[in-house]
Amino acid sequence: MPNFLVLVRSLTLNTNDSWMFAIVLLAALIVSVYTSPQIVHSSSVIYSQDISLLTKLPEKRQQLDFVLLARPLDDFPRYIIKIKDQTKLISVKIPQTTQVNLEREVLLKHAIPFSIASDEWLNEHSQALADPEISPTIWRASLDFFQKNLVGLSLC
């Protein structure tokens, strides 16, 4: 027969452990709030990695203004989509391994015209190639370090 008294004693926490647990829990909550994706309201570009935006282009063919492929030889080229009624561009970042299949199965199969973005156009619309996920600030780097090492730091 198991001795439940021993189990209950082992599960009880002293006050120092409770305070440490509460602090670690609060720190984890703060880190999760500050690392949630932030919406950039001033941007004239909608950033996405959703490939379904490209696979739905045949349905929106009449609404398309243009489709550009920016830097096709990069590891992560971008398709830049302009819809006629919208003022914002849509920048879809995809892996290069997917690019050939998307072109063949979606764009070429449904005769959707697209072209490679020129360097002049990219210089004028440099925001289309910006990567909002990368933030070079020291605070973001230290927050990422703290988030990745939270458990190890709390055990010290």
N, C-alpha and C positions, 0 to 999 in steps of 0.2 A: 504494500500500500504506500503510495507516495506521501511524503511529508509536506503538506501544503503550507505549514508554518514557515519552513525554510524558504519555500518559493516566495511567500509574501514578504519576508524579511529581505530577500535578495532584490525584490522589485521596488522596495521603498527607497526613495531618494533623500539624501540629506539636503539641507537648504543651499549649500554651495553648488551642488550639482543641479538643482532646480534653477538657480539664478544663471548658471552657465548655459543650460539648455534654453532658457528664455532669451538670453542675449544672442545666442547662435540663431535661434528661430527668427528673432527680430532682424538680425543682419541679413539672413537669407531673404526675408520679405523685402527689405530695402533694396537689395541687389536685384531681385526679380522685377521690382517696380521700375528701377532706373535702367534696366537693360531691355525693357519692352520696346518694340519698334515705335519710333517716333514719326509722326506724319509731318512732312515738310510742306507747309501751306504756300510758301512763296515760290515753289518750284513750278516751272512750266512743263515739267516732264513727269509722267507717272512711271515709276520704276517697278518692274516685275520680273519674276523668273518662271512665270506660269506659261508653259508651252501651249496650254489650251487656248490662249489668246490668239496664237497663230493658227491652230487647227480650226478655229471658228471663223477665220477670214473668208472662206467661200460663202458662208451665210451672209456676211456683211459686205459683200463685194460692191454693191451699189453705193454704200456709204463711204468707201475708201477714197481717200485723197491720194495717198502714196504709201509705198512700203519700201524702206531702204534697209540695206544690210551694211552695218558699220563694222569695219575691221574684220573681214571674214577669215583671216589667217590667225587671229588670236586664239587663245585657249577657250575664251568665252566671248564669241562675237555677239552682237546685239542686232535685233531687228527693230527698226524704228517705224512705228505705224502712226499715220495721221488720218484721223476720221474727219470727214467734212464739217460736221456740226460742232466738233470739239475744238477748243483753243489749245489744249494740252497735247503734247506728243506722248506716245506710249513706247517706252524702251523695254524690250524683252531680252533679258540676258539668258543665253542658252549655252550648253556645252558644245564644243566644236564637233564632237562625235555625233550629235543629234542634228547638226545643221544640214548635212547632205540629205538625210532622210526627210527632213521637213521640206526642203526645197523640192525634192522629187515627189513626195506623196501629197503635199498640200499645194504649194505654189505652182509648180509646173503642171501637175495633174489637173488643176482647176483653172489654169491659164490666168493666174493672178500676176499682173506685171509688178516687178520689183527691180531695183537696181542697186549697185554698190554706191554707198555714200562717198562723195568726193571729199578730199581734204579741206577744201574751202568751205563746204557746207558744214563739216564737222567742227571747223574752227569757229564758225558763226554760231553754231548750236552746241557749244562744248558741254552744256549741261546734260545733253542726251547721253553722253558717255560717262558722266560722273557716277561714282559708286557710293550711294548713301550708306551702305553697310560698313564701309571703312571710315573710321574716324581717327585721325592721327593725333588726337589730343592726349596729353599725358594722363589726364583724369580718366579717360575711357580705358586706356591701357592698364592703369592701376586697378580700376574696377574689374576689368576682365581677369587680371591676375588674382584678385581677391576672390572672385566668384569661382575660379577654377580650383583654388587652394583653400577654400573655406573649411573643409573638414580637417585638413592637416593643420591649419593654423589654430583651429579651435581645440585640437588635442594637445597643443603645447602648453 
